[in-house]
């Protein structure tokens, strides 16, 4: 904590200098860094102060004063809750954890079933974002032929969104009685969820123009007729990595290209993070792959109700609550698993 407090003091001193705003980009980066450090330091100072106050009161409390002892017990419980929250916050210590998150959900094999599952997952993350007062902006959307969504890309903005949602990266499996099957048989559906941090001006990413292939095409899908008269949709391919990003939400080709480029940069950055993480896990002989067919989580709605994460073994019988956006247990379990 001392090192962080020293850094806070240094940044506050820098902000008070006469020429601080002469370089606006640098000034904004400094303010963001100060805010991030204060979010770490201030709760620690508050907890330390509360602990010292309890110690002082305990030293002057008589053993035959049950009222004061009860009060101190309540204060200790309150402090314990605060410390647990700080411990959880410490799991979000990587630089990229504080960023917004770009989420892409794609249907697997299974046609209408999988498209409906994508729609359910999109609703789940939307409700999770709403509960946290985060904002959600849809970037790209392709409806299913009969129902649901074939693929959707959106960004959720708020504090530490990527840090929380990186636990969702992988294949999600649904088992249920199909509403599209007249014989009421049980079906299994798959959808892949990809999470990338929305990079900001604090992250430098050098992408050469020669490494990009830009294609334009007419936007399609139900409700897309108003943008369908020109080649306004944009698809960008990063040739060295094969990463593809596309956007067709806007009427303007320029706006679609700008959005697609932002998503592409975020995906390239996420790929680099995954590469570094893979190297680290390989060193510890714990290499795991996230690929199509190797689900990270199963959602069973029939013949019983259960959602289970196959990495952390965390599970709950409240499948309805999870699909309504209650992901906190899975998020915390994954962060502790990832930290260990």
C-alpha positions in Angstrom: 0.0 0.0 0.0 2.9 2.3 0.8 4.2 2.2 -2.8 0.7 3.0 -4.2 0.3 5.9 -1.8 3.7 7.2 -2.8 2.6 7.1 -6.4 -0.7 8.9 -5.6 1.2 11.6 -3.8 3.6 12.0 -6.8 0.7 12.2 -9.3 -1.2 14.7 -7.2 1.9 16.8 -7.1 2.3 16.6 -10.8 -1.4 17.7 -11.3 -0.8 20.8 -9.3 2.0 22.0 -11.5 1.5 25.1 -13.7 2.0 23.4 -17.1 0.0 20.2 -16.3 -2.6 20.8 -19.1 -0.1 21.8 -21.8 -0.2 18.2 -23.0 -3.9 17.2 -22.8 -3.4 13.6 -23.8 -0.7 13.1 -21.1 -2.8 14.9 -18.6 -5.9 12.7 -19.2 -3.7 9.6 -18.9 -2.3 10.9 -15.6 -5.8 11.6 -14.2 -7.0 8.1 -15.2 -4.0 6.5 -13.5 -4.6 8.6 -10.4 -8.3 7.6 -10.3 -7.3 3.9 -10.6 -4.7 4.1 -7.8 -7.1 6.0 -5.5 -9.6 3.2 -6.0 -7.0 0.8 -4.5 -5.5 3.0 -1.8 -8.5 4.8 -0.3 -10.5 1.7 0.8 -7.3 0.4 2.4 -6.7 3.6 4.3 -10.4 3.5 5.4 -10.1 -0.1 6.6 -6.9 0.6 8.4 -8.4 3.6 10.2 -11.4 1.5 11.2 -9.2 -1.2 12.6 -7.2 1.3 14.7 -10.4 2.9 16.0 -11.6 -0.6 17.1 -8.3 -1.3 18.8 -8.5 2.0 20.7 -12.1 1.4 21.8 -11.2 -2.1 22.9 -8.4 -0.8 25.1 -10.8 1.3 27.1 -13.8 -1.1 27.1 -14.6 -2.8 30.4 -15.1 -6.5 30.4 -18.5 -6.1 32.2 -19.9 -3.7 29.6 -21.9 -6.0 27.3 -23.4 -3.1 25.3 -20.0 -1.7 24.3 -18.7 -5.3 23.6 -21.7 -5.9 21.4 -21.1 -2.7 19.5 -17.4 -3.6 18.9 -18.5 -7.0 17.6 -20.8 -5.3 15.1 -18.0 -3.0 14.0 -15.7 -6.0 13.6 -18.2 -7.7 11.4 -18.6 -4.6 9.3 -14.8 -4.3 8.9 -14.6 -8.0 8.0 -17.2 -7.4 5.2 -15.1 -4.5 3.9 -11.9 -6.5 4.0 -13.6 -9.3 2.0 -14.6 -6.8 -0.6 -11.0 -5.5 -0.8 -9.7 -9.0 -1.2 -12.1 -9.5 -4.1 -11.1 -6.1 -5.6 -7.4 -7.2 -5.4 -8.2 -10.0 -7.9 -8.7 -7.2 -10.6 -5.1 -6.1 -10.5 -4.1 -6.3 -14.2 -4.0 -3.1 -16.3 -6.6 -4.4 -18.8 -9.1 -5.3 -16.0 -10.2 -1.7 -15.7 -11.2 -1.4 -19.4 -14.6 -1.8 -21.0 -15.4 -5.1 -22.7 -16.3 -6.0 -26.3 -18.5 -9.1 -26.3 -19.1 -11.3 -29.3 -21.6 -14.3 -29.2 -21.8 -16.7 -32.1 -24.2 -19.6 -32.6 -22.8 -23.1 -33.0 -24.1 -26.1 -34.9 -27.8 -26.6 -34.3 -29.6 -24.0 -36.4 -32.6 -22.4 -34.7 -31.8 -24.0 -31.4 -28.3 -22.4 -31.2 -29.6 -19.1 -32.5 -32.2 -19.0 -29.7 -29.4 -19.8 -27.2 -27.4 -16.8 -28.5 -30.4 -14.6 -27.9 -30.7 -16.0 -24.3 -27.0 -15.2 -23.6 -27.3 -11.7 -25.1 -30.3 -11.1 -22.7 -28.3 -12.5 -19.8 -25.4 -10.1 -20.3 -27.7 -7.2 -20.9 -29.5 -7.8 -17.6 -26.1 -8.2 -15.8 -25.0 -4.8 -17.3 -28.3 -3.2 -16.3 -28.1 -4.4 -12.7 -24.6 -2.8 -12.4 -25.7 0.4 -14.1 -23.3 -0.2 -17.0 -24.1 1.0 -20.5 -24.4 -1.4 -23.5 -24.0 -0.5 -27.2 -24.7 -3.0 -29.9 -22.1 -2.9 -32.7 -23.0 -5.7 -35.0 -26.1 -8.0 -35.3 -27.2 -10.9 -37.5 -30.6 -12.4 -36.7 -31.3 -16.1 -37.1 -33.2 -17.3 -40.1 -36.2 -18.4 -38.0 -35.6 -17.1 -34.5 -32.9 -15.8 -32.2 -29.6 -14.4 -33.2 -26.9 -15.9 -35.4 -24.2 -13.6 -34.0 -24.0 -10.3 -32.1 -21.2 -8.0 -31.0 -21.7 -5.3 -28.4 -19.6 -3.3 -26.0 -20.4 -2.9 -22.2 -18.9 0.2 -20.6 -18.3 0.8 -16.9 -15.6 0.3 -14.3 -13.7 -3.0 -14.5 -16.1 -4.6 -17.0 -13.4 -6.6 -18.8 -12.0 -7.7 -15.4 -15.4 -9.2 -14.5 -16.4 -10.6 -17.9 -13.2 -12.2 -18.9 -14.5 -15.2 -17.0 -17.1 -15.7 -19.8 -14.6 -16.4 -22.6 -15.3 -19.8 -24.1 -18.1 -22.2 -25.2 -21.4 -22.2 -23.3 -23.7 -25.3 -23.5 -27.5 -25.4 -23.0 -29.5 -28.5 -22.3 -33.3 -28.1 -22.3 -36.6 -29.3 -23.8 -36.7 -27.5 -27.1 -39.6 -25.0 -27.6 -39.1 -25.6 -31.4 -39.6 -29.3 -31.2 -43.3 -30.5 -31.4 -42.2 -33.8 -29.8 -40.8 -32.0 -26.8 -37.5 -33.7 -27.0 -34.4 -32.6 -25.1 -31.8 -30.7 -27.1 -28.2 -29.6 -26.5 -27.1 -26.2 -28.0 -23.7 -24.5 -28.1 -22.7 -20.9 -28.4 -19.2 -19.3 -28.2 -18.6 -16.1 -26.2 -15.5 -14.0 -27.0 -14.5 -11.2 -24.6 -11.9 -8.5 -25.6 -10.9 -5.4 -23.7 -11.9 -2.2 -25.4 -8.5 -0.5 -25.7 -8.2 3.1 -24.9 -5.5 5.8 -25.4 -3.5 4.4 -22.5 -2.6 1.3 -24.7 -0.4 1.7 -27.8 -1.1 -0.8 -30.5 0.9 -0.5 -33.8 -1.2 -1.9 -36.7 0.2 -1.4 -40.2 -2.1 -0.4 -43.0 -0.5 -2.9 -45.3 -1.6 -5.7 -42.9 -5.3 -4.9 -43.3 -7.8 -6.1 -45.9 -10.9 -3.9 -46.0 -14.1 -5.2 -47.7 -17.4 -3.4 -48.1 -20.7 -5.0 -48.7 -24.4 -4.3 -48.3 -25.9 -4.7 -44.8 -28.5 -7.4 -44.6 -30.9 -9.0 -42.2 -34.4 -8.1 -41.0 -34.7 -4.5 -40.3 -31.6 -3.6 -42.3 -33.4 -2.4 -45.4 -32.7 1.2 -44.7 -29.0 0.7 -44.9 -29.2 -1.8 -47.8 -29.0 0.5 -50.8 -25.3 1.1 -50.6 -22.2 -0.9 -49.6 -22.1 0.6 -46.2 -21.2 -2.5 -44.2 -17.4 -3.0 -43.5 -15.3 -6.1 -42.9 -11.7 -5.7 -41.9 -9.2 -8.6 -41.8 -5.9 -8.5 -40.0 -3.8 -10.6 -42.4 -0.9 -11.6 -40.0 -3.4 -13.0 -37.4 -6.5 -13.8 -39.5 -8.6 -11.9 -37.0 -11.8 -10.4 -38.6 -14.0 -7.6 -37.5 -17.1 -6.3 -39.1 -19.8 -3.7 -38.6 -23.1 -2.9 -40.4 -25.1 -1.0 -37.8 -24.5 2.5 -39.2 -25.7 4.0 -42.5 -22.3 5.6 -42.9 -19.4 3.4 -44.3 -17.0 5.7 -42.5 -18.7 5.1 -39.1 -18.9 1.4 -39.7 -15.2 1.3 -40.6 -14.2 3.2 -37.5 -16.2 0.9 -35.3 -14.9 -2.3 -37.0 -11.3 -1.0 -36.6 -11.9 -0.4 -32.9 -13.2 -3.9 -32.4 -10.3 -5.3 -34.5 -7.7 -3.6 -32.3 -9.4 -4.9 -29.2 -9.4 -8.4 -30.5 -5.7 -8.2 -31.5 -4.9 -7.0 -28.0 -6.9 -9.8 -26.4 -5.0 -12.3 -28.6 -1.7 -11.0 -27.3 -2.9 -11.2 -23.7 -4.0 -14.8 -24.4 -0.6 -15.6 -25.9 1.2 -14.3 -22.9 -1.1 -16.1 -20.5 -0.6 -19.4 -22.5 3.1 -19.1 -22.1 2.8 -18.6 -18.4 0.4 -21.5 -17.9 2.7 -23.7 -20.0 5.5 -22.9 -17.7 3.4 -24.1 -14.8 2.3 -27.3 -16.7 -1.4 -26.2 -16.5 -2.0 -25.5 -20.2 -5.7 -25.5 -21.0 -7.4 -24.8 -24.4 -10.6 -22.9 -25.0 -11.9 -24.1 -28.3 -15.2 -25.0 -30.0 -16.7 -28.1 -28.3 -14.8 -27.7 -25.0 -17.4 -25.9 -23.0 -16.5 -23.8 -20.0 -20.0 -23.8 -18.6 -23.2 -25.9 -18.9 -26.7 -24.7 -18.3 -29.1 -27.5 -17.7 -32.9 -26.7 -17.6 -34.1 -30.3 -18.0 -34.5 -32.8 -16.3 -33.2 -30.7 -13.4 -32.0 -27.1 -13.0 -28.3 -26.5 -12.7 -25.5 -24.2 -14.0 -22.0 -25.4 -13.6 -18.6 -23.9 -14.5 -16.3 -26.7 -15.6 -13.1 -24.8 -14.7 -13.9 -23.8 -11.2 -16.6 -26.4 -10.4 -18.7 -23.6 -9.0 -22.4 -24.4 -9.5 -25.9 -23.3 -8.6 -29.4 -24.8 -9.0 -30.8 -21.3 -9.7 -30.5 -21.5 -13.5 -33.3 -18.9 -13.9 -31.4 -16.4 -11.8 -28.2 -16.9 -13.8 -30.1 -16.4 -17.1 -31.5 -13.2 -15.5 -28.0 -11.9 -15.1 -26.9 -13.1 -11.7 -23.3 -14.0 -12.6 -21.5 -12.8 -9.5 -20.8 -16.3 -8.0 -19.3 -17.5 -11.3 -17.2 -14.3 -11.7 -15.8 -14.4 -8.2 -15.0 -18.1 -8.4 -13.2 -17.7 -11.7 -11.2 -14.7 -10.5 -10.0 -16.7 -7.5 -9.2 -19.7 -9.7 -7.3 -17.5 -12.2 -5.4 -15.8 -9.4 -4.3 -19.2 -8.0 
